[in-house]
């Protein structure tokens, strides 16, 4: 879904998006529909403020205990878009100032809404997926899920290399 800067009226545009074709199904496993809301507001001739929300449920395997769990995803985000023909700084040649950090520069005055939704979902999800903050994980010796049962493995404590500091 692409929107030209010139198509955005003074009062802005509001989209309630039910099209899921932009969702990265190859990289993330979702368990339900995806609902997105986008609001576009003009901020001069060459700038647009994009405010959005993404709602869905994702399925993961816990990084500690390997159990499958689902997580509700409710993301809100804001992106400043600026049409800057010929003025887009090259990454290797330009250090961004603080004011430039919140701006996405575009080569043409067209907003690819689906591309921005795709980017935002990857920016917002965490890298570590835990079924709960209190997940105990798996026993390193026998492999039992410590959230569900206890094991009889001996917990050998190795001498700490810092033990000499206690003296």
Backbone torsions as a table, in degrees:
resi	resn	phi	psi	omega
1	UNK	NA	118.7	-178.1
2	UNK	-119.1	138.6	-179.2
3	UNK	-127.5	127.2	176.8
4	UNK	-81.0	146.7	177.8
5	UNK	-54.2	-40.9	-177.2
6	UNK	-66.6	-18.3	179.5
7	UNK	-83.5	-8.5	-177.1
8	UNK	-89.8	114.4	-179.8
9	UNK	-73.2	172.1	-179.8
10	UNK	-54.9	-41.4	-178.3
11	UNK	-78.3	-8.6	177.6
12	UNK	93.5	178.3	179.4
13	UNK	-126.5	144.0	178.4
14	UNK	-124.7	126.6	178.5
15	UNK	-123.6	129.7	170.9
16	UNK	-105.7	105.0	-168.6
17	UNK	-98.5	122.2	176.1
18	UNK	-110.2	-7.1	176.7
19	UNK	-68.9	126.0	-176.5
20	UNK	-106.0	10.8	-175.1
21	UNK	-65.8	-23.5	-179.5
22	UNK	-78.5	-18.9	-172.4
23	UNK	-67.0	134.6	-177.6
24	UNK	-78.3	71.9	-177.6
25	UNK	-62.3	-24.9	178.7
26	UNK	-70.4	-27.6	-175.6
27	UNK	-102.8	-27.8	-177.5
28	UNK	-127.8	141.2	179.1
29	UNK	-102.9	116.7	179.7
30	UNK	-104.5	153.0	-176.0
31	UNK	-112.1	7.3	-178.9
32	UNK	-161.5	-174.3	179.8
33	UNK	-70.8	161.4	176.5
34	UNK	-110.1	130.0	176.4
35	UNK	-120.9	130.6	-179.9
36	UNK	-128.3	143.4	175.6
37	UNK	-126.1	130.7	-179.1
38	UNK	-129.0	135.8	173.2
39	UNK	-124.3	126.0	178.4
40	UNK	-111.8	128.7	179.3
41	UNK	-129.5	131.9	177.1
42	UNK	-71.6	143.2	176.9
43	UNK	-136.0	64.9	-173.6
44	UNK	97.6	-173.6	-177.1
45	UNK	-74.7	-32.8	-172.0
46	UNK	-114.2	10.7	-178.5
47	UNK	-131.3	142.5	177.2
48	UNK	-136.1	137.1	174.0
49	UNK	-99.3	124.1	178.7
50	UNK	-110.7	120.5	174.7
51	UNK	-114.4	135.9	-175.5
52	UNK	-147.4	165.4	175.6
53	UNK	-139.2	146.1	175.1
54	UNK	-131.3	130.5	179.7
55	UNK	-129.5	126.7	175.5
56	UNK	-166.9	179.6	175.2
57	UNK	-122.7	127.2	-179.3
58	UNK	-109.8	149.2	176.8
59	UNK	-109.1	137.0	179.9
60	UNK	-137.0	164.6	165.7
61	UNK	-104.0	130.3	-177.9
62	UNK	-61.7	135.5	-179.8
63	UNK	-72.9	-14.6	179.4
64	UNK	-100.2	-46.6	-173.6
65	UNK	-112.0	-4.7	179.1
66	UNK	66.4	8.2	176.8
67	UNK	-73.9	147.2	177.5
68	UNK	-78.6	138.9	176.9
69	UNK	-148.8	162.2	177.9
70	UNK	-114.8	151.8	-178.3
71	UNK	-135.9	127.8	177.0
72	UNK	-77.4	132.8	-177.6
73	UNK	-113.1	117.1	176.3
74	UNK	-128.5	97.8	-176.1
75	UNK	-106.8	140.4	170.4
76	UNK	-125.2	140.5	-178.2
77	UNK	-152.4	161.3	177.5
78	UNK	-135.0	134.1	178.6
79	UNK	-132.8	129.2	173.0
80	UNK	-92.8	126.4	-179.0
81	UNK	-112.9	135.6	179.3
82	UNK	-134.1	128.4	174.6
83	UNK	-83.0	116.6	-175.8
84	UNK	-134.5	75.9	-177.9
85	UNK	-64.1	122.1	177.7
86	UNK	77.3	-7.0	-178.0
87	UNK	-108.0	10.4	-178.7
88	UNK	-74.3	119.8	-178.6
89	UNK	-67.7	139.2	176.0
90	UNK	-78.6	135.8	-175.6
91	UNK	-58.0	-37.7	-176.8
92	UNK	-78.9	-14.9	-173.2
93	UNK	-112.1	-4.5	-170.5
94	UNK	-138.3	131.2	173.5
95	UNK	-97.2	125.2	-176.1
96	UNK	-71.9	137.0	172.4
97	UNK	-82.2	170.4	-179.5
98	UNK	-61.0	-36.3	-179.5
99	UNK	-70.0	-26.0	179.8
100	UNK	-82.8	-15.9	-175.8
101	UNK	-66.4	-27.3	-178.1
102	UNK	-96.2	10.1	-174.7
103	UNK	-116.6	135.1	171.9
104	UNK	-104.1	118.1	-177.9
105	UNK	-87.3	136.4	-178.2
106	UNK	-115.7	142.9	178.8
107	UNK	-79.7	-22.4	176.9
108	UNK	-138.8	155.7	-175.3
109	UNK	-78.3	52.4	-179.5
110	UNK	-130.0	130.1	179.6
111	UNK	-100.5	120.3	175.0
112	UNK	-91.6	92.3	-174.4
113	UNK	-60.0	-42.5	-178.6
114	UNK	-64.4	-37.9	178.0
115	UNK	-65.1	-41.1	179.3
116	UNK	-66.8	-41.3	176.5
117	UNK	-60.1	-43.8	179.1
118	UNK	-61.0	-45.2	179.2
119	UNK	-63.2	-44.5	-175.9
120	UNK	-64.6	-36.8	-179.5
121	UNK	-64.8	-36.8	177.9
122	UNK	-73.9	-30.9	178.0
123	UNK	-72.0	-28.0	-172.9
124	UNK	-93.6	-25.8	-178.1
125	UNK	-79.6	148.8	-179.0
126	UNK	-80.8	158.2	179.6
127	UNK	-80.4	-30.1	-179.0
128	UNK	-101.3	126.5	-177.5
129	UNK	-110.7	112.3	-179.8
130	UNK	-117.6	137.2	178.8
131	UNK	-66.1	-29.9	172.7
132	UNK	-160.2	158.1	179.3
133	UNK	-64.1	-26.2	-178.2
134	UNK	-95.0	15.0	-179.8
135	UNK	-58.9	130.9	-177.7
136	UNK	-90.5	-13.3	178.4
137	UNK	80.0	-153.3	-178.1
138	UNK	-117.1	151.0	174.5
139	UNK	-66.7	131.8	-178.0
140	UNK	-72.2	-16.4	-178.1
141	UNK	-97.1	-49.7	-175.0
142	UNK	-105.3	-13.8	175.9
143	UNK	83.5	9.7	-179.7
144	UNK	-74.2	145.9	177.0
145	UNK	-74.7	111.7	-175.2
146	UNK	-72.4	-10.2	174.3
147	UNK	-76.7	-26.4	-174.7
148	UNK	-101.4	-30.9	-178.5
149	UNK	-154.8	165.6	176.5
150	UNK	-103.5	157.6	179.9
151	UNK	-117.8	166.9	-178.6
152	UNK	-103.5	17.2	-179.5
153	UNK	-67.3	142.7	177.3
154	UNK	-74.4	130.9	177.4
155	UNK	-92.6	91.4	-179.3
156	UNK	-77.8	125.6	177.2
157	UNK	-95.6	122.0	179.2
158	UNK	-82.4	145.3	179.3
159	UNK	-63.1	133.8	-178.8
160	UNK	-75.0	139.6	176.2
161	UNK	-67.5	-12.7	-179.8
162	UNK	-97.0	3.2	-178.3
163	UNK	-59.5	-31.3	-179.4
164	UNK	-64.4	-24.1	-179.9
165	UNK	-72.4	-19.6	179.0
166	UNK	-70.6	-22.7	-176.8
167	UNK	-70.0	NA	NA
